[in-house]
Amino acid sequence: MSSPTTPTGTSRRAQPLDRRHIERRELISRWLLPAVERLLEQETYGALTVEQMAAEAEISRSTFYNYFEDKGDLLRALVGDVMGASLDASRVWWMLPPEADKEELRVALRHLVEVYRPHALLMRAVSESVSHDARVRDEYLDYMANGVAGIAGYVRSGQRAGVIRADLDPDAVGQWLTWGFERGLMQLSLRPEDQDPERVVTAMTDIVWKALH
C-alpha cells in the first residue's frame, strides 16, 4: 500500500488546517488504527515503537511524524476516533423517546456493543496509558464526561415524562452506568470467543431497564 503523497514543492504543514485535519483522520482510519490494533494482539502499546507501527501501516516514518508528535499523540488521536464512534453509537440510546420499550432499548445497546467490541485492545491500551500520560488521560476523560452527560440527560428526559424513577440522581446514575459499561465492555470484549454478544446485550438491557424504571 502506498503512503499518502504530497504535491511536489508543497508542505503539508503549510496547507490549511482543515485539509490537514481531514488527511490525518484518513491516515488514522485507513492505515494506523487497524495496524495498531493488529500489533496490540501481540504487544502492549507501551512496548510498540513508531517504526513498528509505521511498518505495519505501510507508511513511512516521515509520514508518521508529519502528522503526529509521537506515539502518545497518535494514541490520543486513536482515542478520539474510537470513543467518538462509541459516543455516536451511544446517542442512539440517549435519543430514544421516553416511551421507548425494552426491546427498543435492547436494539440501541446492541448497536453500542457492536461498535465498541472490535476496539477492546485499543481501549485497554488507553486504560494502561492514562496513569502516566496526562494528555491521553485528558482526552479520555473528556469523552467519558460526554458519556455521563448523555446518560444524565436521558434520565432527566424520562423523569420529566414520568417513565423513569423520580428518586434517581441523574448525574450519579450517568457516572455509574458510563464507567460500569466502559470497564465491563472492555473486559468482556478482550476474549470475544468466551462471550456470547447477545448475553452481554441482554445483561446490559436488564441492568439499565431495572435500574431506571
C-alpha atoms as an extended CHARMM CRD file, in Angstrom:
* protein
*
       213  EXT
         1         1  MET       CA              0.0000000000        0.0000000000        0.0000000000  PROA      1               0.0000000000
         2         2  SER       CA              1.4480000000        3.3520000000       -0.9300000000  PROA      2               0.0000000000
         3         3  SER       CA              1.7800000000        6.1980000000        1.5430000000  PROA      3               0.0000000000
         4         4  PRO       CA             -0.2660000000        9.4030000000        1.2460000000  PROA      4               0.0000000000
         5         5  THR       CA              1.5410000000       11.7520000000       -1.1310000000  PROA      5               0.0000000000
         6         6  THR       CA              2.0060000000       15.4970000000       -1.2670000000  PROA      6               0.0000000000
         7         7  PRO       CA              2.1620000000       17.5780000000       -4.4650000000  PROA      7               0.0000000000
         8         8  THR       CA              5.7610000000       18.4720000000       -5.3760000000  PROA      8               0.0000000000
         9         9  GLY       CA              7.0090000000       21.5570000000       -3.5800000000  PROA      9               0.0000000000
        10        10  THR       CA              4.0720000000       21.6870000000       -1.1910000000  PROA      10              0.0000000000
        11        11  SER       CA              4.4920000000       21.1290000000        2.5370000000  PROA      11              0.0000000000
        12        12  ARG       CA              1.5850000000       19.5450000000        4.4190000000  PROA      12              0.0000000000
        13        13  ARG       CA              2.3440000000       21.7990000000        7.3650000000  PROA      13              0.0000000000
        14        14  ALA       CA              1.8570000000       24.8190000000        5.0820000000  PROA      14              0.0000000000
        15        15  GLN       CA             -1.5570000000       23.6170000000        3.9010000000  PROA      15              0.0000000000
        16        16  PRO       CA             -4.8010000000       24.8400000000        5.5030000000  PROA      16              0.0000000000
        17        17  LEU       CA             -5.5100000000       23.1820000000        8.8450000000  PROA      17              0.0000000000
        18        18  ASP       CA             -8.8910000000       21.8320000000        7.7450000000  PROA      18              0.0000000000
        19        19  ARG       CA             -7.3200000000       19.8730000000        4.8690000000  PROA      19              0.0000000000
        20        20  ARG       CA             -4.5670000000       18.5570000000        7.1190000000  PROA      20              0.0000000000
        21        21  HSD       CA             -7.1600000000       17.5120000000        9.6810000000  PROA      21              0.0000000000
        22        22  ILE       CA             -9.0520000000       15.5650000000        7.0100000000  PROA      22              0.0000000000
        23        23  GLU       CA             -5.8560000000       13.8850000000        5.8330000000  PROA      23              0.0000000000
        24        24  ARG       CA             -4.8990000000       12.9920000000        9.4170000000  PROA      24              0.0000000000
        25        25  ARG       CA             -8.2910000000       11.3800000000       10.0220000000  PROA      25              0.0000000000
        26        26  GLU       CA             -7.9850000000        9.3700000000        6.8260000000  PROA      26              0.0000000000
        27        27  LEU       CA             -4.4930000000        8.2360000000        7.8270000000  PROA      27              0.0000000000
        28        28  ILE       CA             -5.8410000000        7.1060000000       11.1880000000  PROA      28              0.0000000000
        29        29  SER       CA             -8.9350000000        5.2730000000        9.9910000000  PROA      29              0.0000000000
        30        30  ARG       CA             -7.4760000000        3.6810000000        6.8660000000  PROA      30              0.0000000000
        31        31  TRP       CA             -3.9730000000        2.7280000000        7.9910000000  PROA      31              0.0000000000
        32        32  LEU       CA             -2.9470000000        3.3810000000       11.5770000000  PROA      32              0.0000000000
        33        33  LEU       CA             -5.9760000000        2.2440000000       13.6030000000  PROA      33              0.0000000000
        34        34  PRO       CA             -6.1830000000       -1.2530000000       12.0590000000  PROA      34              0.0000000000
        35        35  ALA       CA             -2.3820000000       -1.5530000000       12.0730000000  PROA      35              0.0000000000
        36        36  VAL       CA             -2.0660000000       -0.6450000000       15.7630000000  PROA      36              0.0000000000
        37        37  GLU       CA             -4.9010000000       -2.9790000000       16.7260000000  PROA      37              0.0000000000
        38        38  ARG       CA             -3.2020000000       -5.8590000000       14.9220000000  PROA      38              0.0000000000
        39        39  LEU       CA              0.0370000000       -5.1580000000       16.7890000000  PROA      39              0.0000000000
        40        40  LEU       CA             -1.8120000000       -4.9770000000       20.1220000000  PROA      40              0.0000000000
        41        41  GLU       CA             -2.7110000000       -8.6440000000       19.7150000000  PROA      41              0.0000000000
        42        42  GLN       CA              0.9520000000       -9.3980000000       20.4450000000  PROA      42              0.0000000000
        43        43  GLU       CA              2.3690000000       -6.3690000000       22.3130000000  PROA      43              0.0000000000
        44        44  THR       CA              1.2990000000       -3.6980000000       24.7730000000  PROA      44              0.0000000000
        45        45  TYR       CA              1.0970000000       -0.1760000000       23.3960000000  PROA      45              0.0000000000
        46        46  GLY       CA              3.9590000000        0.8950000000       25.6410000000  PROA      46              0.0000000000
        47        47  ALA       CA              6.2110000000       -1.7060000000       24.0280000000  PROA      47              0.0000000000
        48        48  LEU       CA              5.4020000000       -0.6680000000       20.4670000000  PROA      48              0.0000000000
        49        49  THR       CA              7.7120000000        1.6680000000       18.5570000000  PROA      49              0.0000000000
        50        50  VAL       CA              6.8780000000        4.2330000000       15.9160000000  PROA      50              0.0000000000
        51        51  GLU       CA              8.9090000000        2.1480000000       13.4740000000  PROA      51              0.0000000000
        52        52  GLN       CA              6.7530000000       -0.9270000000       14.1520000000  PROA      52              0.0000000000
        53        53  MET       CA              3.5120000000        0.9850000000       13.7290000000  PROA      53              0.0000000000
        54        54  ALA       CA              4.6360000000        2.7260000000       10.5630000000  PROA      54              0.0000000000
        55        55  ALA       CA              5.8320000000       -0.5530000000        9.0480000000  PROA      55              0.0000000000
        56        56  GLU       CA              2.5990000000       -2.3530000000        9.9300000000  PROA      56              0.0000000000
        57        57  ALA       CA              0.5630000000        0.5080000000        8.4430000000  PROA      57              0.0000000000
        58        58  GLU       CA              2.8040000000        0.5480000000        5.3460000000  PROA      58              0.0000000000
        59        59  ILE       CA              3.6050000000        4.2270000000        5.6860000000  PROA      59              0.0000000000
        60        60  SER       CA              6.9730000000        5.9060000000        6.0560000000  PROA      60              0.0000000000
        61        61  ARG       CA              8.3470000000        7.0770000000        9.3900000000  PROA      61              0.0000000000
        62        62  SER       CA              8.4880000000       10.6190000000        7.9740000000  PROA      62              0.0000000000
        63        63  THR       CA              4.7770000000       10.4480000000        7.1020000000  PROA      63              0.0000000000
        64        64  PHE       CA              4.0130000000        9.4300000000       10.6750000000  PROA      64              0.0000000000
        65        65  TYR       CA              5.9310000000       12.3910000000       12.1070000000  PROA      65              0.0000000000
        66        66  ASN       CA              4.3580000000       14.7530000000        9.6100000000  PROA      66              0.0000000000
        67        67  TYR       CA              1.0260000000       14.1980000000       11.3750000000  PROA      67              0.0000000000
        68        68  PHE       CA              1.8860000000       13.0960000000       14.9240000000  PROA      68              0.0000000000
        69        69  GLU       CA              4.3540000000       14.3910000000       17.5130000000  PROA      69              0.0000000000
        70        70  ASP       CA              4.9760000000       10.9400000000       18.9730000000  PROA      70              0.0000000000
        71        71  LYS       CA              3.1180000000        7.7320000000       19.7340000000  PROA      71              0.0000000000
        72        72  GLY       CA              1.3250000000        9.4190000000       22.6450000000  PROA      72              0.0000000000
        73        73  ASP       CA             -0.0900000000       11.9380000000       20.1880000000  PROA      73              0.0000000000
        74        74  LEU       CA             -1.1920000000        9.0410000000       17.9880000000  PROA      74              0.0000000000
        75        75  LEU       CA             -2.8810000000        7.3110000000       20.9290000000  PROA      75              0.0000000000
        76        76  ARG       CA             -4.8470000000       10.4700000000       21.6870000000  PROA      76              0.0000000000
        77        77  ALA       CA             -5.9560000000       10.5780000000       18.0730000000  PROA      77              0.0000000000
        78        78  LEU       CA             -6.9510000000        6.9190000000       18.1410000000  PROA      78              0.0000000000
        79        79  VAL       CA             -8.8950000000        7.5210000000       21.3660000000  PROA      79              0.0000000000
        80        80  GLY       CA            -10.7480000000       10.3270000000       19.6350000000  PROA      80              0.0000000000
        81        81  ASP       CA            -11.5700000000        8.1230000000       16.6610000000  PROA      81              0.0000000000
        82        82  VAL       CA            -12.8070000000        5.1180000000       18.6520000000  PROA      82              0.0000000000
        83        83  MET       CA            -14.5140000000        6.9420000000       21.5020000000  PROA      83              0.0000000000
        84        84  GLY       CA            -16.0860000000        9.3870000000       19.0770000000  PROA      84              0.0000000000
        85        85  ALA       CA            -17.6420000000        6.4280000000       17.2580000000  PROA      85              0.0000000000
        86        86  SER       CA            -18.7380000000        4.9230000000       20.5800000000  PROA      86              0.0000000000
        87        87  LEU       CA            -20.3600000000        8.2030000000       21.6260000000  PROA      87              0.0000000000
        88        88  ASP       CA            -22.2160000000        8.3780000000       18.3250000000  PROA      88              0.0000000000
        89        89  ALA       CA            -23.4440000000        4.8250000000       18.9290000000  PROA      89              0.0000000000
        90        90  SER       CA            -24.4730000000        5.7380000000       22.4900000000  PROA      90              0.0000000000
        91        91  ARG       CA            -26.5890000000        8.6060000000       21.1970000000  PROA      91              0.0000000000
        92        92  VAL       CA            -28.8700000000        6.0560000000       19.5360000000  PROA      92              0.0000000000
        93        93  TRP       CA            -29.7670000000        5.0460000000       23.1080000000  PROA      93              0.0000000000
        94        94  TRP       CA            -29.8720000000        8.5480000000       24.5950000000  PROA      94              0.0000000000
        95        95  MET       CA            -32.1480000000        9.8110000000       21.8170000000  PROA      95              0.0000000000
        96        96  LEU       CA            -34.7950000000        7.1390000000       22.3580000000  PROA      96              0.0000000000
        97        97  PRO       CA            -38.1560000000        8.7310000000       23.1860000000  PROA      97              0.0000000000
        98        98  PRO       CA            -39.2200000000        8.3840000000       26.8340000000  PROA      98              0.0000000000
        99        99  GLU       CA            -41.9660000000        5.9260000000       25.8440000000  PROA      99              0.0000000000
       100       100  ALA       CA            -39.4970000000        3.5460000000       24.1430000000  PROA      100             0.0000000000
       101       101  ASP       CA            -39.9430000000       -0.0450000000       25.3030000000  PROA      101             0.0000000000
       102       102  LYS       CA            -37.3630000000       -2.5500000000       26.4920000000  PROA      102             0.0000000000
       103       103  GLU       CA            -36.8510000000       -4.0740000000       23.0550000000  PROA      103             0.0000000000
       104       104  GLU       CA            -36.0290000000       -0.6710000000       21.5700000000  PROA      104             0.0000000000
       105       105  LEU       CA            -33.5110000000       -0.1860000000       24.3710000000  PROA      105             0.0000000000
       106       106  ARG       CA            -32.0080000000       -3.5970000000       23.5780000000  PROA      106             0.0000000000
       107       107  VAL       CA            -31.5740000000       -2.6780000000       19.8970000000  PROA      107             0.0000000000
       108       108  ALA       CA            -29.8430000000        0.5990000000       20.8130000000  PROA      108             0.0000000000
       109       109  LEU       CA            -27.4690000000       -1.0950000000       23.2600000000  PROA      109             0.0000000000
       110       110  ARG       CA            -26.6960000000       -3.8550000000       20.7600000000  PROA      110             0.0000000000
       111       111  HSD       CA            -25.5000000000       -1.1660000000       18.3560000000  PROA      111             0.0000000000
       112       112  LEU       CA            -23.1950000000        0.2610000000       21.0440000000  PROA      112             0.0000000000
       113       113  VAL       CA            -21.7190000000       -3.1800000000       21.7540000000  PROA      113             0.0000000000
       114       114  GLU       CA            -21.1450000000       -3.8470000000       18.0500000000  PROA      114             0.0000000000
       115       115  VAL       CA            -19.2630000000       -0.5610000000       17.6490000000  PROA      115             0.0000000000
       116       116  TYR       CA            -17.1690000000       -0.9460000000       20.8210000000  PROA      116             0.0000000000
       117       117  ARG       CA            -16.1840000000       -4.6320000000       20.7910000000  PROA      117             0.0000000000
       118       118  PRO       CA            -13.6810000000       -4.5670000000       17.8850000000  PROA      118             0.0000000000
       119       119  HSD       CA            -11.6200000000       -1.9150000000       19.6920000000  PROA      119             0.0000000000
       120       120  ALA       CA            -11.2650000000       -3.5220000000       23.1280000000  PROA      120             0.0000000000
       121       121  LEU       CA             -7.4910000000       -3.9650000000       22.7890000000  PROA      121             0.0000000000
       122       122  LEU       CA             -7.0470000000       -0.2900000000       21.9940000000  PROA      122             0.0000000000
       123       123  MET       CA             -9.2030000000        0.7130000000       24.9420000000  PROA      123             0.0000000000
       124       124  ARG       CA             -7.0620000000       -1.4790000000       27.1960000000  PROA      124             0.0000000000
       125       125  ALA       CA             -4.0110000000        0.3790000000       25.8700000000  PROA      125             0.0000000000
       126       126  VAL       CA             -5.7080000000        3.6580000000       26.7490000000  PROA      126             0.0000000000
       127       127  SER       CA             -6.5050000000        2.3900000000       30.2440000000  PROA      127             0.0000000000
       128       128  GLU       CA             -2.8420000000        1.4700000000       30.7240000000  PROA      128             0.0000000000
       129       129  SER       CA             -1.6650000000        4.8790000000       29.4840000000  PROA      129             0.0000000000
       130       130  VAL       CA             -3.8720000000        7.2520000000       31.4670000000  PROA      130             0.0000000000
       131       131  SER       CA             -1.8010000000        6.9000000000       34.6370000000  PROA      131             0.0000000000
       132       132  HSD       CA              1.3790000000        8.2560000000       33.0500000000  PROA      132             0.0000000000
       133       133  ASP       CA              0.2710000000       10.3090000000       30.0280000000  PROA      133             0.0000000000
       134       134  ALA       CA             -1.7250000000       13.3740000000       31.0820000000  PROA      134             0.0000000000
       135       135  ARG       CA             -2.6530000000       14.2580000000       27.5080000000  PROA      135             0.0000000000
       136       136  VAL       CA             -4.1620000000       10.8350000000       26.8360000000  PROA      136             0.0000000000
       137       137  ARG       CA             -5.9050000000       10.9690000000       30.2260000000  PROA      137             0.0000000000
       138       138  ASP       CA             -7.4660000000       14.3600000000       29.4710000000  PROA      138             0.0000000000
       139       139  GLU       CA             -8.6700000000       13.2030000000       26.0530000000  PROA      139             0.0000000000
       140       140  TYR       CA            -10.1520000000       10.0420000000       27.5320000000  PROA      140             0.0000000000
       141       141  LEU       CA            -11.8320000000       11.8120000000       30.4600000000  PROA      141             0.0000000000
       142       142  ASP       CA            -13.3920000000       14.3960000000       28.1480000000  PROA      142             0.0000000000
       143       143  TYR       CA            -15.1270000000       11.6330000000       26.2220000000  PROA      143             0.0000000000
       144       144  MET       CA            -16.2170000000        9.8910000000       29.4080000000  PROA      144             0.0000000000
       145       145  ALA       CA            -17.6650000000       13.1800000000       30.6870000000  PROA      145             0.0000000000
       146       146  ASN       CA            -19.6990000000       13.4380000000       27.4880000000  PROA      146             0.0000000000
       147       147  GLY       CA            -20.9880000000        9.9330000000       28.1560000000  PROA      147             0.0000000000
       148       148  VAL       CA            -22.0020000000       10.8450000000       31.7020000000  PROA      148             0.0000000000
       149       149  ALA       CA            -23.8130000000       13.9490000000       30.4470000000  PROA      149             0.0000000000
       150       150  GLY       CA            -25.6070000000       11.9730000000       27.7420000000  PROA      150             0.0000000000
       151       151  ILE       CA            -26.9630000000        9.3520000000       30.1330000000  PROA      151             0.0000000000
       152       152  ALA       CA            -27.8910000000       12.0140000000       32.7090000000  PROA      152             0.0000000000
       153       153  GLY       CA            -29.8600000000       13.8360000000       30.0210000000  PROA      153             0.0000000000
       154       154  TYR       CA            -31.6330000000       10.6100000000       29.0690000000  PROA      154             0.0000000000
       155       155  VAL       CA            -32.5990000000       10.0380000000       32.7070000000  PROA      155             0.0000000000
       156       156  ARG       CA            -33.8850000000       13.5870000000       33.1390000000  PROA      156             0.0000000000
       157       157  SER       CA            -35.9600000000       13.3200000000       29.9800000000  PROA      157             0.0000000000
       158       158  GLY       CA            -37.5450000000       10.1040000000       31.2540000000  PROA      158             0.0000000000
       159       159  GLN       CA            -38.1880000000       11.6200000000       34.6650000000  PROA      159             0.0000000000
       160       160  ARG       CA            -39.9800000000       14.5840000000       33.0930000000  PROA      160             0.0000000000
       161       161  ALA       CA            -42.1310000000       12.1470000000       31.1410000000  PROA      161             0.0000000000
       162       162  GLY       CA            -42.8780000000       10.1470000000       34.2910000000  PROA      162             0.0000000000
       163       163  VAL       CA            -41.4010000000        6.8680000000       32.9970000000  PROA      163             0.0000000000
       164       164  ILE       CA            -38.0700000000        6.8620000000       34.8770000000  PROA      164             0.0000000000
       165       165  ARG       CA            -37.9110000000        6.8030000000       38.6720000000  PROA      165             0.0000000000
       166       166  ALA       CA            -38.1290000000       10.3090000000       40.0820000000  PROA      166             0.0000000000
       167       167  ASP       CA            -35.9160000000        9.4530000000       43.0760000000  PROA      167             0.0000000000
       168       168  LEU       CA            -32.8180000000        8.8500000000       40.9320000000  PROA      168             0.0000000000
       169       169  ASP       CA            -29.9170000000       11.3070000000       40.7910000000  PROA      169             0.0000000000
       170       170  PRO       CA            -29.3250000000       11.6520000000       37.0090000000  PROA      170             0.0000000000
       171       171  ASP       CA            -25.6820000000       12.6980000000       37.3470000000  PROA      171             0.0000000000
       172       172  ALA       CA            -24.7910000000        9.8590000000       39.7120000000  PROA      172             0.0000000000
       173       173  VAL       CA            -26.6130000000        7.3570000000       37.5070000000  PROA      173             0.0000000000
       174       174  GLY       CA            -24.7740000000        8.7310000000       34.4880000000  PROA      174             0.0000000000
       175       175  GLN       CA            -21.4160000000        8.2440000000       36.1980000000  PROA      175             0.0000000000
       176       176  TRP       CA            -22.1140000000        4.6930000000       37.3510000000  PROA      176             0.0000000000
       177       177  LEU       CA            -23.5360000000        3.4980000000       34.0410000000  PROA      177             0.0000000000
       178       178  THR       CA            -20.8660000000        5.1950000000       31.9260000000  PROA      178             0.0000000000
       179       179  TRP       CA            -17.9230000000        3.8400000000       33.9030000000  PROA      179             0.0000000000
       180       180  GLY       CA            -19.5430000000        0.4780000000       34.5070000000  PROA      180             0.0000000000
       181       181  PHE       CA            -20.2850000000       -0.0700000000       30.8290000000  PROA      181             0.0000000000
       182       182  GLU       CA            -16.8650000000        1.1140000000       29.6740000000  PROA      182             0.0000000000
       183       183  ARG       CA            -14.9930000000       -1.1450000000       32.1020000000  PROA      183             0.0000000000
       184       184  GLY       CA            -17.3590000000       -4.0420000000       31.5810000000  PROA      184             0.0000000000
       185       185  LEU       CA            -17.3850000000       -3.8630000000       27.7930000000  PROA      185             0.0000000000
       186       186  MET       CA            -13.6060000000       -3.6650000000       27.6500000000  PROA      186             0.0000000000
       187       187  GLN       CA            -13.1120000000       -6.7390000000       29.8340000000  PROA      187             0.0000000000
       188       188  LEU       CA            -15.8540000000       -8.7740000000       28.1850000000  PROA      188             0.0000000000
       189       189  SER       CA            -14.5860000000       -7.9220000000       24.7050000000  PROA      189             0.0000000000
       190       190  LEU       CA            -10.9360000000       -8.8680000000       25.2410000000  PROA      190             0.0000000000
       191       191  ARG       CA            -11.7840000000      -12.5680000000       24.8160000000  PROA      191             0.0000000000
       192       192  PRO       CA            -14.7800000000      -12.4640000000       22.4750000000  PROA      192             0.0000000000
       193       193  GLU       CA            -14.6570000000      -16.2310000000       21.9720000000  PROA      193             0.0000000000
       194       194  ASP       CA            -15.6810000000      -16.6380000000       25.6380000000  PROA      194             0.0000000000
       195       195  GLN       CA            -18.6490000000      -14.2830000000       25.4320000000  PROA      195             0.0000000000
       196       196  ASP       CA            -21.9450000000      -14.5300000000       23.5980000000  PROA      196             0.0000000000
       197       197  PRO       CA            -22.6440000000      -10.9450000000       22.4190000000  PROA      197             0.0000000000
       198       198  GLU       CA            -26.3760000000      -11.4270000000       22.8630000000  PROA      198             0.0000000000
       199       199  ARG       CA            -25.9300000000      -12.4110000000       26.5080000000  PROA      199             0.0000000000
       200       200  VAL       CA            -23.8740000000       -9.2360000000       27.0270000000  PROA      200             0.0000000000
       201       201  VAL       CA            -26.5780000000       -7.1290000000       25.3780000000  PROA      201             0.0000000000
       202       202  THR       CA            -29.3210000000       -8.8340000000       27.4060000000  PROA      202             0.0000000000
       203       203  ALA       CA            -27.4670000000       -8.1970000000       30.6680000000  PROA      203             0.0000000000
       204       204  MET       CA            -26.8580000000       -4.5410000000       29.7880000000  PROA      204             0.0000000000
       205       205  THR       CA            -30.5170000000       -4.0970000000       28.8530000000  PROA      205             0.0000000000
       206       206  ASP       CA            -31.7370000000       -5.6880000000       32.0930000000  PROA      206             0.0000000000
       207       207  ILE       CA            -29.3700000000       -3.5570000000       34.1930000000  PROA      207             0.0000000000
       208       208  VAL       CA            -30.4920000000       -0.2900000000       32.5940000000  PROA      208             0.0000000000
       209       209  TRP       CA            -34.1730000000       -1.1630000000       32.4710000000  PROA      209             0.0000000000
       210       210  LYS       CA            -34.4340000000       -2.4170000000       36.0490000000  PROA      210             0.0000000000
       211       211  ALA       CA            -32.2970000000        0.3720000000       37.4550000000  PROA      211             0.0000000000
       212       212  LEU       CA            -34.2300000000        3.1830000000       35.8230000000  PROA      212             0.0000000000
       213       213  HSD       CA            -37.8510000000        2.0100000000       35.6920000000  PROA      213             0.0000000000
